[in-house]
């Protein structure tokens, strides 16, 4: 049987919208979405979107977050916004409030470029993903759930990422429009906002 080529590195710079969900979806599960950027030449990344999972029932609101992780600076900057519905005489209103920025230590990108190589990923076949045929690579991780990446066949373009130990409740993230190429430096600007927390607007849901 013909041996499969070794796992590839991810593109040196790439970005994509993403859709995050669970498989299968349970009653309280939510579908969330956002956008991500990775620049491995600078060891910096950014992810914007509704945070999933997030205990909306417990916290009383959904959380939108933009996180920039910079390995050179050894820190991440999180910008956060809370959203929730409030009944009114004219129907539900969507309220939002700006939360304080948060700085925290950061030593490794959320998804390293050599994740497949360093994780000794195994090629476990091919599968249709987002209307395309994908190579399926699985990484067994000590003390963590296995991680499976689906790459467009014959390329290093990421289409889907799946993790979890419970086959009946897997975390899935799809990347439907991966773009490779230079990312503007402004995407990774880490200037902190100075606006105090508070109600910053509302709109009809």
DRENMITI-708291 format. One record per residue (C-alpha): residue number from 1; residue in three letters; chain; x, y, z. Coordinates in steps of 0.05 Angstrom, whole numbers, padded with zeros to 5 digits, always signed. Last residue first. Layout:
REM residues N
{resi:NUM	resn:ala	chain:A	px:X	py:Y	pz:Z}
...
This chain:
REM residues 205
{resi:205	resn:unk	chain:A	px:-00669	py:+00839	pz:+00365}
{resi:204	resn:unk	chain:A	px:-00682	py:+00915	pz:+00366}
{resi:203	resn:unk	chain:A	px:-00618	py:+00952	pz:+00380}
{resi:202	resn:unk	chain:A	px:-00581	py:+00978	pz:+00441}
{resi:201	resn:unk	chain:A	px:-00519	py:+01020	pz:+00456}
{resi:200	resn:unk	chain:A	px:-00457	py:+01030	pz:+00497}
{resi:199	resn:unk	chain:A	px:-00482	py:+01011	pz:+00566}
{resi:198	resn:unk	chain:A	px:-00423	py:+01013	pz:+00613}
{resi:197	resn:unk	chain:A	px:-00350	py:+00994	pz:+00622}
{resi:196	resn:unk	chain:A	px:-00302	py:+01053	pz:+00617}
{resi:195	resn:unk	chain:A	px:-00273	py:+01071	pz:+00549}
{resi:194	resn:unk	chain:A	px:-00196	py:+01068	pz:+00550}
{resi:193	resn:unk	chain:A	px:-00183	py:+01014	pz:+00498}
{resi:192	resn:unk	chain:A	px:-00117	py:+00979	pz:+00498}
{resi:191	resn:unk	chain:A	px:-00068	py:+00985	pz:+00440}
{resi:190	resn:unk	chain:A	px:-00051	py:+00914	pz:+00418}
{resi:189	resn:unk	chain:A	px:-00049	py:+00922	pz:+00342}
{resi:188	resn:unk	chain:A	px:-00053	py:+00852	pz:+00311}
{resi:187	resn:unk	chain:A	px:-00100	py:+00868	pz:+00253}
{resi:186	resn:unk	chain:A	px:-00063	py:+00934	pz:+00241}
{resi:185	resn:unk	chain:A	px:-00003	py:+00893	pz:+00217}
{resi:184	resn:unk	chain:A	px:-00040	py:+00876	pz:+00154}
{resi:183	resn:unk	chain:A	px:-00042	py:+00801	pz:+00138}
{resi:182	resn:unk	chain:A	px:+00000	py:+00776	pz:+00080}
{resi:181	resn:unk	chain:A	px:-00027	py:+00716	pz:+00043}
{resi:180	resn:unk	chain:A	px:-00070	py:+00655	pz:+00052}
{resi:179	resn:unk	chain:A	px:-00146	py:+00659	pz:+00055}
{resi:178	resn:unk	chain:A	px:-00189	py:+00603	pz:+00085}
{resi:177	resn:unk	chain:A	px:-00262	py:+00611	pz:+00068}
{resi:176	resn:unk	chain:A	px:-00305	py:+00558	pz:+00103}
{resi:175	resn:unk	chain:A	px:-00264	py:+00545	pz:+00166}
{resi:174	resn:unk	chain:A	px:-00307	py:+00498	pz:+00208}
{resi:173	resn:unk	chain:A	px:-00300	py:+00488	pz:+00283}
{resi:172	resn:unk	chain:A	px:-00328	py:+00425	pz:+00317}
{resi:171	resn:unk	chain:A	px:-00331	py:+00406	pz:+00391}
{resi:170	resn:unk	chain:A	px:-00354	py:+00334	pz:+00398}
{resi:169	resn:unk	chain:A	px:-00413	py:+00310	pz:+00440}
{resi:168	resn:unk	chain:A	px:-00435	py:+00238	pz:+00427}
{resi:167	resn:unk	chain:A	px:-00364	py:+00215	pz:+00410}
{resi:166	resn:unk	chain:A	px:-00343	py:+00239	pz:+00479}
{resi:165	resn:unk	chain:A	px:-00267	py:+00248	pz:+00481}
{resi:164	resn:unk	chain:A	px:-00267	py:+00317	pz:+00447}
{resi:163	resn:unk	chain:A	px:-00237	py:+00355	pz:+00389}
{resi:162	resn:unk	chain:A	px:-00254	py:+00370	pz:+00317}
{resi:161	resn:unk	chain:A	px:-00221	py:+00420	pz:+00269}
{resi:160	resn:unk	chain:A	px:-00247	py:+00434	pz:+00199}
{resi:159	resn:unk	chain:A	px:-00224	py:+00463	pz:+00132}
{resi:158	resn:unk	chain:A	px:-00150	py:+00476	pz:+00143}
{resi:157	resn:unk	chain:A	px:-00110	py:+00490	pz:+00079}
{resi:156	resn:unk	chain:A	px:-00044	py:+00452	pz:+00078}
{resi:155	resn:unk	chain:A	px:-00056	py:+00421	pz:+00009}
{resi:154	resn:unk	chain:A	px:-00062	py:+00352	pz:-00023}
{resi:153	resn:unk	chain:A	px:-00133	py:+00342	pz:+00000}
{resi:152	resn:unk	chain:A	px:-00162	py:+00403	pz:+00035}
{resi:151	resn:unk	chain:A	px:-00142	py:+00393	pz:+00108}
{resi:150	resn:unk	chain:A	px:-00186	py:+00362	pz:+00162}
{resi:149	resn:unk	chain:A	px:-00155	py:+00366	pz:+00232}
{resi:148	resn:unk	chain:A	px:-00171	py:+00318	pz:+00288}
{resi:147	resn:unk	chain:A	px:-00151	py:+00332	pz:+00360}
{resi:146	resn:unk	chain:A	px:-00154	py:+00278	pz:+00414}
{resi:145	resn:unk	chain:A	px:-00177	py:+00302	pz:+00484}
{resi:144	resn:unk	chain:A	px:-00122	py:+00321	pz:+00532}
{resi:143	resn:unk	chain:A	px:-00081	py:+00286	pz:+00586}
{resi:142	resn:unk	chain:A	px:-00032	py:+00262	pz:+00533}
{resi:141	resn:unk	chain:A	px:-00053	py:+00284	pz:+00463}
{resi:140	resn:unk	chain:A	px:-00069	py:+00236	pz:+00406}
{resi:139	resn:unk	chain:A	px:-00068	py:+00275	pz:+00340}
{resi:138	resn:unk	chain:A	px:-00112	py:+00255	pz:+00282}
{resi:137	resn:unk	chain:A	px:-00104	py:+00277	pz:+00209}
{resi:136	resn:unk	chain:A	px:-00161	py:+00272	pz:+00158}
{resi:135	resn:unk	chain:A	px:-00145	py:+00291	pz:+00087}
{resi:134	resn:unk	chain:A	px:-00204	py:+00329	pz:+00058}
{resi:133	resn:unk	chain:A	px:-00249	py:+00324	pz:-00003}
{resi:132	resn:unk	chain:A	px:-00290	py:+00387	pz:-00014}
{resi:131	resn:unk	chain:A	px:-00363	py:+00407	pz:-00006}
{resi:130	resn:unk	chain:A	px:-00353	py:+00435	pz:+00063}
{resi:129	resn:unk	chain:A	px:-00319	py:+00370	pz:+00085}
{resi:128	resn:unk	chain:A	px:-00320	py:+00304	pz:+00048}
{resi:127	resn:unk	chain:A	px:-00274	py:+00252	pz:+00082}
{resi:126	resn:unk	chain:A	px:-00205	py:+00222	pz:+00071}
{resi:125	resn:unk	chain:A	px:-00166	py:+00172	pz:+00111}
{resi:124	resn:unk	chain:A	px:-00134	py:+00164	pz:+00179}
{resi:123	resn:unk	chain:A	px:-00069	py:+00202	pz:+00169}
{resi:122	resn:unk	chain:A	px:-00034	py:+00200	pz:+00236}
{resi:121	resn:unk	chain:A	px:-00009	py:+00263	pz:+00271}
{resi:120	resn:unk	chain:A	px:+00057	py:+00258	pz:+00308}
{resi:119	resn:unk	chain:A	px:+00036	py:+00319	pz:+00350}
{resi:118	resn:unk	chain:A	px:+00098	py:+00359	pz:+00330}
{resi:117	resn:unk	chain:A	px:+00084	py:+00347	pz:+00257}
{resi:116	resn:unk	chain:A	px:+00009	py:+00361	pz:+00259}
{resi:115	resn:unk	chain:A	px:+00015	py:+00423	pz:+00304}
{resi:114	resn:unk	chain:A	px:+00073	py:+00451	pz:+00263}
{resi:113	resn:unk	chain:A	px:+00040	py:+00519	pz:+00252}
{resi:112	resn:unk	chain:A	px:+00016	py:+00523	pz:+00324}
{resi:111	resn:unk	chain:A	px:-00059	py:+00531	pz:+00336}
{resi:110	resn:unk	chain:A	px:-00075	py:+00574	pz:+00398}
{resi:109	resn:unk	chain:A	px:-00006	py:+00605	pz:+00392}
{resi:108	resn:unk	chain:A	px:+00041	py:+00592	pz:+00450}
{resi:107	resn:unk	chain:A	px:+00068	py:+00632	pz:+00509}
{resi:106	resn:unk	chain:A	px:+00014	py:+00681	pz:+00530}
{resi:105	resn:unk	chain:A	px:+00007	py:+00713	pz:+00598}
{resi:104	resn:unk	chain:A	px:-00056	py:+00754	pz:+00610}
{resi:103	resn:unk	chain:A	px:-00082	py:+00824	pz:+00596}
{resi:102	resn:unk	chain:A	px:-00157	py:+00838	pz:+00602}
{resi:101	resn:unk	chain:A	px:-00197	py:+00896	pz:+00574}
{resi:100	resn:unk	chain:A	px:-00256	py:+00917	pz:+00617}
{resi:99	resn:unk	chain:A	px:-00326	py:+00900	pz:+00592}
{resi:98	resn:unk	chain:A	px:-00366	py:+00940	pz:+00542}
{resi:97	resn:unk	chain:A	px:-00441	py:+00932	pz:+00551}
{resi:96	resn:unk	chain:A	px:-00494	py:+00908	pz:+00503}
{resi:95	resn:unk	chain:A	px:-00570	py:+00906	pz:+00501}
{resi:94	resn:unk	chain:A	px:-00613	py:+00872	pz:+00449}
{resi:93	resn:unk	chain:A	px:-00685	py:+00894	pz:+00457}
{resi:92	resn:unk	chain:A	px:-00744	py:+00847	pz:+00458}
{resi:91	resn:unk	chain:A	px:-00812	py:+00873	pz:+00436}
{resi:90	resn:unk	chain:A	px:-00843	py:+00943	pz:+00435}
{resi:89	resn:unk	chain:A	px:-00866	py:+00940	pz:+00508}
{resi:88	resn:unk	chain:A	px:-00797	py:+00915	pz:+00528}
{resi:87	resn:unk	chain:A	px:-00764	py:+00848	pz:+00541}
{resi:86	resn:unk	chain:A	px:-00689	py:+00849	pz:+00551}
{resi:85	resn:unk	chain:A	px:-00640	py:+00807	pz:+00510}
{resi:84	resn:unk	chain:A	px:-00566	py:+00801	pz:+00527}
{resi:83	resn:unk	chain:A	px:-00498	py:+00819	pz:+00499}
{resi:82	resn:unk	chain:A	px:-00431	py:+00827	pz:+00537}
{resi:81	resn:unk	chain:A	px:-00370	py:+00856	pz:+00502}
{resi:80	resn:unk	chain:A	px:-00297	py:+00837	pz:+00511}
{resi:79	resn:unk	chain:A	px:-00228	py:+00858	pz:+00488}
{resi:78	resn:unk	chain:A	px:-00175	py:+00807	pz:+00508}
{resi:77	resn:unk	chain:A	px:-00101	py:+00823	pz:+00502}
{resi:76	resn:unk	chain:A	px:-00052	py:+00766	pz:+00503}
{resi:75	resn:unk	chain:A	px:+00019	py:+00766	pz:+00530}
{resi:74	resn:unk	chain:A	px:+00088	py:+00738	pz:+00520}
{resi:73	resn:unk	chain:A	px:+00108	py:+00799	pz:+00479}
{resi:72	resn:unk	chain:A	px:+00142	py:+00755	pz:+00427}
{resi:71	resn:unk	chain:A	px:+00086	py:+00703	pz:+00434}
{resi:70	resn:unk	chain:A	px:+00031	py:+00754	pz:+00417}
{resi:69	resn:unk	chain:A	px:-00041	py:+00731	pz:+00427}
{resi:68	resn:unk	chain:A	px:-00096	py:+00779	pz:+00405}
{resi:67	resn:unk	chain:A	px:-00164	py:+00762	pz:+00433}
{resi:66	resn:unk	chain:A	px:-00229	py:+00794	pz:+00410}
{resi:65	resn:unk	chain:A	px:-00288	py:+00772	pz:+00452}
{resi:64	resn:unk	chain:A	px:-00364	py:+00771	pz:+00447}
{resi:63	resn:unk	chain:A	px:-00396	py:+00741	pz:+00509}
{resi:62	resn:unk	chain:A	px:-00470	py:+00722	pz:+00515}
{resi:61	resn:unk	chain:A	px:-00507	py:+00745	pz:+00577}
{resi:60	resn:unk	chain:A	px:-00538	py:+00723	pz:+00642}
{resi:59	resn:unk	chain:A	px:-00475	py:+00690	pz:+00669}
{resi:58	resn:unk	chain:A	px:-00506	py:+00623	pz:+00690}
{resi:57	resn:unk	chain:A	px:-00555	py:+00617	pz:+00632}
{resi:56	resn:unk	chain:A	px:-00503	py:+00643	pz:+00582}
{resi:55	resn:unk	chain:A	px:-00451	py:+00591	pz:+00605}
{resi:54	resn:unk	chain:A	px:-00401	py:+00603	pz:+00547}
{resi:53	resn:unk	chain:A	px:-00374	py:+00548	pz:+00502}
{resi:52	resn:unk	chain:A	px:-00364	py:+00583	pz:+00454}
{resi:51	resn:unk	chain:A	px:-00344	py:+00656	pz:+00458}
{resi:50	resn:unk	chain:A	px:-00378	py:+00699	pz:+00406}
{resi:49	resn:unk	chain:A	px:-00325	py:+00722	pz:+00357}
{resi:48	resn:unk	chain:A	px:-00256	py:+00750	pz:+00343}
{resi:47	resn:unk	chain:A	px:-00192	py:+00708	pz:+00343}
{resi:46	resn:unk	chain:A	px:-00123	py:+00738	pz:+00334}
{resi:45	resn:unk	chain:A	px:-00054	py:+00708	pz:+00324}
{resi:44	resn:unk	chain:A	px:+00020	py:+00725	pz:+00332}
{resi:43	resn:unk	chain:A	px:+00084	py:+00685	pz:+00324}
{resi:42	resn:unk	chain:A	px:+00113	py:+00737	pz:+00277}
{resi:41	resn:unk	chain:A	px:+00127	py:+00690	pz:+00218}
{resi:40	resn:unk	chain:A	px:+00069	py:+00647	pz:+00243}
{resi:39	resn:unk	chain:A	px:+00018	py:+00700	pz:+00226}
{resi:38	resn:unk	chain:A	px:-00051	py:+00672	pz:+00243}
{resi:37	resn:unk	chain:A	px:-00118	py:+00708	pz:+00235}
{resi:36	resn:unk	chain:A	px:-00187	py:+00686	pz:+00260}
{resi:35	resn:unk	chain:A	px:-00259	py:+00706	pz:+00247}
{resi:34	resn:unk	chain:A	px:-00325	py:+00694	pz:+00283}
{resi:33	resn:unk	chain:A	px:-00382	py:+00646	pz:+00292}
{resi:32	resn:unk	chain:A	px:-00426	py:+00614	pz:+00345}
{resi:31	resn:unk	chain:A	px:-00475	py:+00556	pz:+00343}
{resi:30	resn:unk	chain:A	px:-00505	py:+00542	pz:+00411}
{resi:29	resn:unk	chain:A	px:-00515	py:+00481	pz:+00454}
{resi:28	resn:unk	chain:A	px:-00570	py:+00481	pz:+00507}
{resi:27	resn:unk	chain:A	px:-00611	py:+00424	pz:+00476}
{resi:26	resn:unk	chain:A	px:-00554	py:+00383	pz:+00449}
{resi:25	resn:unk	chain:A	px:-00522	py:+00391	pz:+00380}
{resi:24	resn:unk	chain:A	px:-00489	py:+00326	pz:+00356}
{resi:23	resn:unk	chain:A	px:-00437	py:+00347	pz:+00342}
{resi:22	resn:unk	chain:A	px:-00424	py:+00415	pz:+00373}
{resi:21	resn:unk	chain:A	px:-00415	py:+00483	pz:+00341}
{resi:20	resn:unk	chain:A	px:-00363	py:+00535	pz:+00319}
{resi:19	resn:unk	chain:A	px:-00367	py:+00570	pz:+00252}
{resi:18	resn:unk	chain:A	px:-00304	py:+00603	pz:+00227}
{resi:17	resn:unk	chain:A	px:-00284	py:+00661	pz:+00181}
{resi:16	resn:unk	chain:A	px:-00214	py:+00652	pz:+00155}
{resi:15	resn:unk	chain:A	px:-00142	py:+00676	pz:+00159}
{resi:14	resn:unk	chain:A	px:-00074	py:+00651	pz:+00138}
{resi:13	resn:unk	chain:A	px:+00000	py:+00667	pz:+00143}
{resi:12	resn:unk	chain:A	px:+00057	py:+00617	pz:+00142}
{resi:11	resn:unk	chain:A	px:+00008	py:+00564	pz:+00116}
{resi:10	resn:unk	chain:A	px:+00000	py:+00503	pz:+00161}
{resi:9	resn:unk	chain:A	px:+00058	py:+00454	pz:+00161}
{resi:8	resn:unk	chain:A	px:+00045	py:+00388	pz:+00126}
{resi:7	resn:unk	chain:A	px:+00035	py:+00317	pz:+00152}
{resi:6	resn:unk	chain:A	px:+00081	py:+00265	pz:+00121}
{resi:5	resn:unk	chain:A	px:+00063	py:+00238	pz:+00052}
{resi:4	resn:unk	chain:A	px:+00017	py:+00176	pz:+00052}
{resi:3	resn:unk	chain:A	px:+00050	py:+00109	pz:+00041}
{resi:2	resn:unk	chain:A	px:+00026	py:+00069	pz:-00019}
{resi:1	resn:unk	chain:A	px:+00000	py:+00000	pz:+00000}
